[in-house]
Amino acid sequence: MAFPNTVEFANWLRSGLYYPDADSHDAPVTVGVANIAQENATKVWNEAVKNLRNLLVRLRISLPMLTLGTIRCWTR
């Protein structure tokens, strides 16, 4: 049976092996967080574009009414 800090137990190797394990674990987590942030930003962007389109459609519909109303006022 191997004892801690002996060559058989190889504690001297383990200290260097934790860092690559942590990096290989942290990198996918970071990518996952970035993907979630990008998806949320895309949802917000799409909602803003949809709202802008609706406002422009309303403006396009109301412009003839506004211009005709001002023409009627000026001709009276």
C-alpha positions as CSV (number, residue, x, y, z in Angstrom):
1,M,0.0,0.0,0.0
2,A,1.4,3.4,-1.0
3,F,1.7,6.2,1.5
4,P,1.1,9.9,0.8
5,N,4.1,11.8,-0.6
6,T,5.9,8.7,-1.7
7,V,7.0,7.9,-5.3
8,E,4.3,5.2,-5.6
9,F,1.5,7.6,-4.6
10,A,3.0,10.3,-6.8
11,N,1.7,13.4,-5.0
12,W,4.4,15.4,-6.7
13,L,2.6,14.7,-10.0
14,R,-0.8,15.6,-8.9
15,S,-0.1,19.3,-8.1
16,G,0.6,19.9,-11.8
17,L,-2.3,17.9,-13.1
18,Y,-5.0,19.9,-11.3
19,Y,-4.5,23.0,-13.4
20,P,-5.0,21.4,-16.8
21,D,-8.1,19.6,-15.4
22,A,-9.5,23.0,-14.1
23,D,-8.8,24.6,-17.5
24,S,-10.4,21.9,-19.4
25,H,-13.5,22.2,-17.1
26,D,-13.6,26.0,-17.1
27,A,-13.3,26.5,-20.8
28,P,-16.6,24.7,-21.7
29,V,-18.3,26.4,-18.8
30,T,-17.1,29.8,-20.1
31,V,-18.2,29.0,-23.6
32,G,-21.6,27.9,-22.3
33,V,-22.1,31.2,-20.4
34,A,-21.1,33.1,-23.5
35,N,-23.6,31.2,-25.7
36,I,-26.4,31.9,-23.2
37,A,-25.5,35.6,-23.2
38,Q,-25.4,35.6,-27.0
39,E,-28.8,33.9,-27.1
40,N,-30.3,36.4,-24.7
41,A,-28.9,39.3,-26.6
42,T,-30.3,37.9,-29.8
43,K,-33.8,37.6,-28.2
44,V,-33.6,41.2,-27.0
45,W,-32.4,42.4,-30.5
46,N,-35.2,40.5,-32.3
47,E,-37.8,41.9,-29.9
48,A,-36.5,45.5,-30.5
49,V,-36.5,45.0,-34.3
50,K,-40.0,43.7,-34.1
51,N,-41.2,46.7,-32.1
52,L,-39.4,49.1,-34.5
53,R,-41.1,47.4,-37.5
54,N,-44.5,47.7,-35.8
55,L,-43.9,51.4,-35.1
56,L,-42.9,52.0,-38.7
57,V,-45.9,50.2,-40.0
58,R,-48.1,52.4,-37.8
59,L,-46.4,55.5,-39.1
60,R,-46.8,54.4,-42.7
61,I,-50.5,53.8,-42.1
62,S,-51.0,57.1,-40.2
63,L,-49.0,59.4,-42.5
64,P,-51.6,59.7,-45.3
65,M,-54.2,60.6,-42.6
66,L,-51.9,63.2,-41.2
67,T,-51.1,64.8,-44.5
68,L,-54.7,64.8,-45.7
69,G,-55.7,66.3,-42.4
70,T,-53.3,69.2,-42.8
71,I,-54.2,69.8,-46.4
72,R,-57.9,70.0,-45.4
73,C,-57.0,72.5,-42.6
74,W,-55.0,74.7,-45.0
75,T,-57.7,74.7,-47.7
76,R,-60.4,76.0,-45.4
